[in-house]
Amino acid sequence: MLLQTSTFIKLIVLLGTMERHEPILTAAGLSRNEAKVYLALLDLKTATAVEITRKSKVHRVNVYDVLERLREKGLISAVMEAKKRLYSVADPEQLLHL
């Protein structure tokens, strides 16, 4: 099972698709909004909260809360660059440790 999950995570990264993988991420322990935001960021690579909001279609106020929860889970990282906070996906293998 671990190998299959690891392989799936690598496929998500390679394919960059979103909607079809949301139920799998929620089954892995993410909330629906966490899954949407995570997949949007996975597709965007590096983005601001506003860009993630547009891509994920999750309300901006909720995106900030979700980003903090994903950061606490070690699934994303955030850096300040030119007075903007940029988010990026950490190693997708972290999903195995939820």
Secondary structure, 3 states (H helix, E strand, C coil): CHHHHHHHHHHHHHHCCCHHHHHHHHHCCCCHHHHHHHHHHHHHCEECHHHHHHHHCCCHHHHHHHHHHHHHCCCEEEEEECCEEEEEECCHHHHHHC
